[in-house]
Amino acid sequence: MTNHRRNFLLEPVLQTTPNTMPPLAPNTGRPYTPVVTLNGWTLPWRMNSGVKEFHLVAEPVVREMAPGFKAHLWGYNGQSPGPTIEVVEGDRVRIFVTNKLPERTSIHWHGQRLANGMDGVTGLTQPAIEPGKTFVYEFIARRPGTFMYHPHADEMVQMAMGMMGFWVTHPRAKHPLIDEVDRDFVFLLNAYDVEPGAYTPKVMTMLDFNLWSWNSRIFPGIDSLNVRQGDKVRIRMGNLTMTNHPMHIHGHEMFVTGTDGGPTPRAGRWPEVTVDIAVGQMRQIEFTADAQGDWAFHCHKSHHTMNAMGHNVPTMIGVEHRGVVREINKLIPDYMVMGERGMSDMSEMEMPIPDNTARMMGGEGPFGSVEMGGMFSVVKVRRDQPRGDYKDPGWYKHPPGTNAFEWTGAMPEPARFASEGGRSMPASRRTTPKEIEVQVRKPTGHSGHRNGGGSLRRAADAFHQGPVGK
C-alpha cells in the first residue's frame, strides 16, 4: 500500500489457506478498528490519489471445507467466500474486477448506496464482464454498516458455486448508534449440495442441500471465536442460502444492533439468545462476554448442524442391522444407514466413509464427540486471553464442582398407589346413564317466515323442553 500515484492495474492478492487470518490494521487512509473474518481474510488495498483501490479476481478455487474434505468452487482471489473488503464511511472506492471464470459475470454491491450504473446487474445496469475481461467499479462508501458482494449474472449457478464476499464500512467518526467493541467477527452463511465422493456442488438444488456452512466451512472445520472475558463482542452475519437461519448463542444474551439497512435504533433493541436471519439479510449482534467457558454458537435448525446428509435415509431405530451392514460392506464398501439407536451412532462408527467427504457429525471435544456438524462453532471466553489476541486457548478447564456428572448412588423405589385387583389405579365405578331420546319437530310450510319466525321459535322451544313423545 503506497501513497504515490499508480496508473497500472493493481496486482491481485491471493489467499489459499482456510485459516482465520489476523485482522488487517490500516496503514493508509482513515483509521478504524478492523474486523476478523472467520476462516477468511481482509483484502489489502492501495491508495491512488486519495482513492482506495482493490482488485478482485473471479475464478475457480479449491476450498477445504473441513480437514480431509475439499470442494471445487468458484470464488475470488483464491478462496470462497472471497476476501472481506473494509473501508471507511466517505471513502472513494475503486474496485477492479477481473473475470477468470468460464462464463461471464458481474458484481452487485449488496446494500450500498451508489450510482445506478455501478449496481452490478448484468444487462440492466452494465454489460456482462466476459471471460478474460476486467471492469472497474467506483463509488463513495456513503454509510457505515454491514454489507455483501455477489454476482448478478447467472446468479443461481455462480452463488451455488460459492461466489460471494463480505463488505464492512466503518464509521468515519464516533456514531451515536455504533459502539466501540473489543472483537468484531464476520462471516457469511452459505450452503452446498456436494455428494459424498464428489468435488463439485450441484447447482440445480433448490432446498435439499447437504452441507450447511459458515464461510464455506463445516464443523469441525469452523474455527472458534476466541475472546477475552469482559470483551464487548460484535458478530456480523450475512445469509446467502435458500432458507432462514435462527442463530443461537449459549451462556449469553445478545442484542441486534444493525442490519444491512443500517444501525438499529436503541429503542428497538431487546435481549435475545436467538436471532433469525432471512435470505439475503445481514444481522449484526453484540454481547458482553462475561461468562468463562466454551459456549456453543450454532444455527438452531437441527439438520443444519449435520454434514453430508442423505435425504432418503430410512429410519432404523430399534432394528439390529450391524451384521447385515458388515455383509453388505463386503460388496458395497461405501454403504451405510442410520444407526439403530439414533444418529449419535454415526459419530463413533469406525466404518469407512466415501473419499472426499465429512462424517455427518463429529468433532472431538474434551469429553468425547460433540455430535455436531455444519453451522456450529464455539465462543471461547477466557479471563487470561490477551487483548487483541485471537489464538485458540484450548479447551476450558472447569473449576471443581461445576461439571455435570454421573449419579452412581441408589435410586429409591417410587411410592406406589394402592392397587385394586392387580391394577396400579383403583377401578372406577361407573353408572350407565339413562338413555334419552330427543326428537325435533321440524316446521312445515312458510308460515313461520311470514309471521316473523313463529314456527321456528316453537320448534326451538320444543327442543329445549326435552323429549317429545311420539
N, C-alpha and C positions, 0 to 999 in steps of 0.2 A: 504494500500500500504506500503510494508516494503522492506528493502534492503537485509535482510539475506536470505540465500539460502532456497528454498522450493522444495521438491521433490514430493509433493502430488498435486492432481488436484485442481486448483484454484476454490474456491466456486463461483458459478454464482451469479450475482447481478440482481435483477428483478425490474421492474417498471410497475405499473398498472394504474397510473393516466395519463390522456391525456393532462395535462397542460404543458406549456413550462417551462422546468426546468432551473435554473440559470446555467451559464457557469461553467464547472468543471476546476478550476485552477490546474495546475500540481504541485504536491509537491514532485515528484521524476522524475528522467530523465531530459532531456534538457528542458529549459523553453520555453514557447510560449504563445501567446495571444489566449485563447480558443474561440471556436465558440458557438453560441446559436442555438439549433435545434428547429425549430418552432413546437410546440406541441410535443416535444420529449426531449431527454436527451442524455448525453455522457456516454459511458460505462467506469467505473473505471477499473484500471489495477493494477498489482503488478510488481515490479522489481525483477527478479530472475537471479542473476549473470550477470547483465548487459543486460538481455533480458526483453523486455516489454511484459507481458503476459496478455491475455484477455480470457474470457470464454463466448462463445455464445451458447445458447440453442435454437434449432429449435423446436417449439412447437405450438399447438393450443392456440389461445388467444381470448379474447373478447375485441374489440376495440370500444370505444364510438366515433362514427363519428360526432355526434352533440348531444347537450343536448336532452335526451329522445330517442335517436336512437343508438342502438348498433348492431355491426356485429360480427359474428363468423368467425374469420380469422385465418390464420397461420402467425406466425411471429417469433420473437426472444426475449427471456428474458422478456416475459410478454406483449410485445407490437408489433404492426405493424404500420409503419416500425420498424425494430429493432433499437437498440441504435446506435448513431454515434460513430465511432472509430476515435480517434485523436492521431496522432503520429508525430514525427519529422523526417525530412529527415536524413537518415543514421541510424535510429533506427533499431535494430534487433527485429523483432516482432514474437511472438508465440501466435497463436490463437487455443484454444481448442474448438471444435465444437461437441456438444452432440445432438443426434437426438432423440427427443421425439414425432416425427410425426408418423402417422400410416403407412407411406411408407418411402422408402429410399430417401436420399437427398445428396447434396454436396454444396459447396460454391465456386463461381467464384469471384475473386477479380478484378472487372471491371476496366481496365486501368492500373493495376500495372505491373511493370517490375519485373519478378521473374523467378525462375527455372520452367521449363515446368511441372514438376511433382507436383507443388503447385498451378497450374492454376485452378483446381477445376472442370474439365469437366468429369462427370461420364462416365466410360467405355473407355475414351480416355486417360486421364492423371492420373486416380486413380480409385480404386474400389469405388462403392457407399457406403455411410455411412448408414448402415442398422439401423432400429429402435432399440433404446437402446444402440447403439454403440457411441463411441467418437473417432474422428480423430483429428490430430494435423497438423496445417499448420505453417510453419516457413519460413520467408524470410526477406530481408532487404528492408525497405521503401526507394527506390533509388531516387525518385524525388518528389519535392513538388507539390501539386496540389489537385484537387477536384475529388473524385472517388466514386464508389459504391461497394456494395457487394450484390449478389443474387444467387439463386441456378442455377446449370446447370444439373438438374435431374428432369424429368417430369416438365420442365420449364413452360409450358403453364398452368398447374394446380397450381403449387406452387406460381408462381408470380401473377396469377389471385386471389389467396387467400391471397396475401399481404406480401410475403416473400421477403424482400429487406432491405437495410440499407445504410447509408451514411458513407463515409470514407474521412477524411481530413488529408493530410500530410503537416505539416507546414515547412517552410524553416528553415534550421539549423542556417543560418546567414543572414545578410542583402542581399537581392536578387535584382539585377538590374531591374527585371520586376515585382516584387511583392512588393507593397507598404504596409506600416503600415496603418491599418484602426482602427476606433473607435468602430465600431459594425460589427460583422461578423455573418450573419444568414445563415442557411442551411435548405433545405427541399427537398423532392422528390415529383414528380408529379406522381400520380397513379390513377387508375380508377377501378370501380367495377360495376357489374350488380346484384343488390340486389332488388328483387321485394318488393313492399310495403307489410308490414306484415311479410316478411321473415327475416332470420338472416344470411343465408349462401350465398355467391356470386355464380352466375352461372359461371362455369369455361370454358364453351364452347363458350362464347360470343366472337366475333371477333372484331366488331366495335360498335355495338349499346349498349354501356354502358349507364347506367342511373345515375351514380354517379361519378363526376369528382372531384378529391380530391388532397389536399396537405398533405403529411404525414398521409394519411388515415383519414383526417378530411375534412368536407364540411362546407361552410359558412351557418349559423352564428357560427359554431363551431371552425373556424380557429382563432387563436389568432392574435392580431395586432402586427405590428413590431414597437416598441416604441424606438424613438431615440431623441437625443438632437440636437437642431438647430446648424448647422455648423459641425456636425459629418461627417466624411467620412465613408460611409456605403458600405459594401460588402454583396451581396446576392448570394449564390451558390445554383443552382437548377439542379436536375437530372431528366430525363424523362424516366420512365419505363411503360408508357402507350402504346397504339397501334396507336397513331397518334401524330402529332406535336402540339406544343402549343406556340402561339405568346404571350409572357408575356409583359404586358403593364403597365407602371407606369405613374401616373398623377403628374403634377406640377414640374417635374424634368427631366433632361437629364442624361442618363447613358452611360457607356462605357462597352463593353465586354472585360474583362481583362484576361480571362482564359477559357480553356476548359479542358476536361479530357485528352487532349493531351499535356497540359502544359500551361504556361503563354502566353498570346497573345503579340507579338511584338508591341512596342509602335507605330510604323509607321502604323500598321494595325488596330488601334483603331479609331473609329469615334463616334460622339454623336448620340444617338438614344433615342427613347421613347418606342420602342417595339423591343424585341429580340425573334426570333423564335427558339424553342428548338425541334429538331427532336427526333425520337425514339432512345433510347439508348445513348443520348448525355447528357453531362454536360455543363452548361454555368455559368460563374462567372461574375456578373455585379458589377459595382461600381458607386456611385454618391455622391455628396455632398448635404446633407440635409439642404439646405439653405432657404427653404420656409416653414414657420409655417403653420400648418393645419392638417386636416385628409385627406390624399391623397389616392385614390383608387389604388389598385395594383391587377391585375387580368389577366387571360387568355382572349384574345380578340376574341376567338370563342364564339359567343353569347350563344350557347347551352351548353357550358362548365361552365357557371355561373348560372346553374339551378340544382335543386335536383330532384331525384325520377321521372325522365321524362318518359312519355309514348311515344312510337314511332308510335302508330297508333291512336292518338287522333285526332278527326275531328276538323276542324276549325269552330267555332260557332260565329265568329264576325258578329254582326248585327242581330243575331237570339235571340229573347227573349225566354228563356227557363227555367227561375228560378222556375216558378210554376211547370213545368214538372219535374224538378230535385227534388223538395220537395216531389212530389208524389212517384217518383222512390226511393228516400231515405227511404221511409217507408218500402219498400220491400228489397232494397239493400242499407244498411247504408253506404257502402264504395263507392258508385257510385259518380263519379264526371266527369265533362267535362270542357273544356276550357271556360272561361267567354265570354259573348257576346261582351264585349268591349275590349278584349285583355287579355293577360296573367296577367296584374297587378291586375285584379280582384282576382286572386288566392291568392295573398299575404295578402288580407284582408278578405277573406271568413272565416266565423265562423263555417262552416260546418265541421263535424268530418272528420279526416283522419284515414287511417288504423293504427293499432298498429305498433310500431317499424318502423317508417319511418320519413322523414322530409318533410316539405312543399316544394313545387317546388322552391319557392323563399321567402325571408323574411329577418329577421334580422332587429331589430329596430335601427334606427339612431336618432340623436337629432331632426330631422324634420319629423319622421314617418318611414314607411317601406322603407328599402334600395332597395327592389325588386331585390335581387341578391341571388345566392346560389353557390354551387360548388367551383370553383377555384377563390375565391375572398377574399381579406383581405384589410387592411388599414395600410398605413405607417403613424404613428402619430409623427409629428415633433413638438417639444416644446422647447422654449427658456430656460425654467426653469427645464427641465428634467436633473437630476443629472448625471454626468459622470458615466458610468458603471451601471446605474440603468435601469432595463428593465420593471419596473412595468407600468401598463396601466394608463396613466394620465387622462383618461376620455375623453369626447368629447371636441373638440376645441371650444373656445368662440371667435366668430368672432368680431373684432373691429367694432364699429358703422360705418354704411355706406359701409360695404364690403360684404353684402349679396345680392344675387338676391332677388327681391321682387315682389309682385303682383302689377300691374298697375291698379289703380281704377279711373283714370281720363277719360274724354270723348274722344272718338275716332273720329277725323274729317272724314267727308264724303270724299271719294276719288274723285278726279277730273274725270269727265266722258268725253269720246269722244262725239262730236256732232253726233247725230244719224239721220239716214235716214230711214223712213218707220218703225220706232219702233225697228230698229236694232242698236246695240251698235257701229257697224262699217259701214262706207259707203259701199253701194253695188258696186262691181267692174263692170265697163263697159267692157265687153269682146267682141271681134270681132272673128267671126268664121274664121279661116284661110282657104284659098282656098285649096281644096284637090289636091294633086299632085300624079299622078300615075308614079311609077318608074318601068321600066322593064329592065331586064338584059338579053342580048343575050348571051347564052352560046356558047363556041367554039365547033365546031364539028370536028371529025377526030383527027388525031395525028400530023397534020402538025405543030401545034404550038410547039410541043415537038421537032420536027426535026429542026425547024428554030429558035431555041432559045427562044420560047415562044411568037412569034409574035401574034398569035391569042388570047392568054391570055391577052397580053398587049392591043390589040384593044378592047377586051371586057371590060377591065378595063377603057379604055379611054371613051368608050360609056357610061359606068355607071356614070363617073364623069361629062360628058357633060350634064346630066339632062335627062328629059323624052325622050323616044324613041317612035315614033309613031308606030301604028300597021301596 
